[in-house]
Amino acid sequence: MWKVRLPLVMATSLIALCTSIAYADEDEKHDLGPVAKLMPTAKVTLQQGLTAAEQKGKPISGKFEVDEGHFQLSVYTSQGGKYAESLVDYNTGVVTKSEAITGGDDLKEAKEQSEAMGKAKKSLKAAVDQAEQKLAGYRAMSVEPELKNGHSVAEVTLLKGTQSKTTYEPLE
């Protein structure tokens, strides 16, 4: 009897584990609570961060985030086929650190974002400005370009207190 039950129990456990990991990743991506709590402390806007990062290359995404317990403004840039992540001081708007993106999921995301920006005729800053105009009282916390049906669009997530809204702005 154990010969039949043991593989069934193991398979069920594996499925449960994989499901919980998938939900954890999804929750981490959408858990805006820590960022919403710290956004009011940022004196710099996402648009200012994108502009500051231009010294390192063309901005291909940007976001306020809490990474390893630290609130930060991160901007991915592309220049000459190379990618970098720049950290912009959210109080002064100065780039404090820039590191090359050379592998893993970050490189994969940077390449996808760069491809989407390759078709763009508008800047991410312009897309964020449009999103904030449409959703008065909301402040942009992230912008990420993507290709939808072959067209370049910017996914902009905005916050107003603890409420968040996501909108898509055309980049073409």
C-alpha positions, 0 to 999 in steps of 0.5 A: 500500500505504501508503494502506491501512496508514497509516489502520490504523496510526493507528486502532490507535495511537489505540485503544492510546492511549485504552486506556492513558489509561483504565487510567491513570485506573483505576490512579490511582483505585485506587492506594492505595500512597501513601495507605497509606504515609502513613495511619499519620502521620494523628492524625485519623480520617476521622470526625473530619474529617467532623465538623470539616467540618460548619462548612462544610456537610453532609459529602457525602464525605471521603477521605485522599489524596495530591494533587500530592504532598501528603497531605491529608484532603479533605471535600466539603460541601453547603450551600444548593445550593452545594458546597465542598471543605474540607481538614482538618489530619490532625494537629489536625482543624482545617479549614485551607482551604475552596474553593467547587466551581464546575465540572468533574468535582468539581462533577459528583461533588459533585452526585451525592454530594449527591443520594445524601445527600438520600435518606440517613437516616444520616450518613457518620460513622455509616456509617464507624463501622459499616464499621470495626466490621465490619472490626476493625483496619482504618481508614477512608480514604474514604467516598463516597455513591452511589445503588444501585438507587435506595437511598442507600449509602456506599462505605467504603474501609478500610486495614490496613497496605497491605491495603485493603477496600471495603464498602457501608453502607446510609444509609437 
